[in-house]
Amino acid sequence: MLKGNGFVSVACTALLLAVTIGCTPHPVGQDAETAAPSRANNGESKQTVANTQHTQQSKEELVLSFYKDSSLSDEAKVRHMTDHLAGIQWGKINEIKEHQSLEIIEYLYRQRAFIPSESFANLIQASDGLDGALSESYAGLMGDLFTRDRTAMTRALANMDKTNRTQGIGSIGYALSSREPKEVKKEIQQWQAGQKLTTAEKDVIRALFVKLDNPY
């Protein structure tokens, strides 16, 4: 009789466990929810790595990579390139890829219509290492941009440190001197008459007139 009672007790315990397990919520949904953040975190990690690699590139490498990127339109290329021109050293680009400095400046000159006025400051600060043909091409670009938007270029020059301002004015003066200086000055004076220039901006125009008289 005792054995019968023991058997019944074991059977009841087993049945109770089975019912308890059957009523426990299925863990599949929980596992799926847990897996989702894991996948998201993995994606975020990959993006972080990509961003880190991008920020580790020098200005010169970035400009060169955008220039070589065939998936970009000319407008997109120019905007990306000009975003990273400030402080660039053209000699370093030639160390990465020979003769690319001149090629890049000539490309920017051909696509100058896509250069936004807000990027003029970056271009003014991109005069390190200019010489020879590189300097000529850069001057031509700066001269055309000044003619296109005198207000934006004058304002950008006025906000520069002395070294970059002098270099920028020199390049523009050299480029514009290919025309009759008196005619160029007349055009600038007519534009200036309709402007409310700050003292610094007036100083830029005065310095430019001096450069037009002595561009070399």
Salt bridges, closest charged atoms under 4 A:
GLU75 OE2 - ARG79 NE 3.75
GLU98 OE2 - HIS99 NE2 3.35
ASP144 OD2 - ARG112 NE 2.86
GLU187 OE1 - ARG150 NH2 3.64
GLU187 OE2 - ARG179 NH2 2.70
GLU201 OE2 - ARG155 NE 3.97
ASP203 OD1 - ARG206 NH2 2.21
ASP213 OD1 - LYS185 NZ 2.77
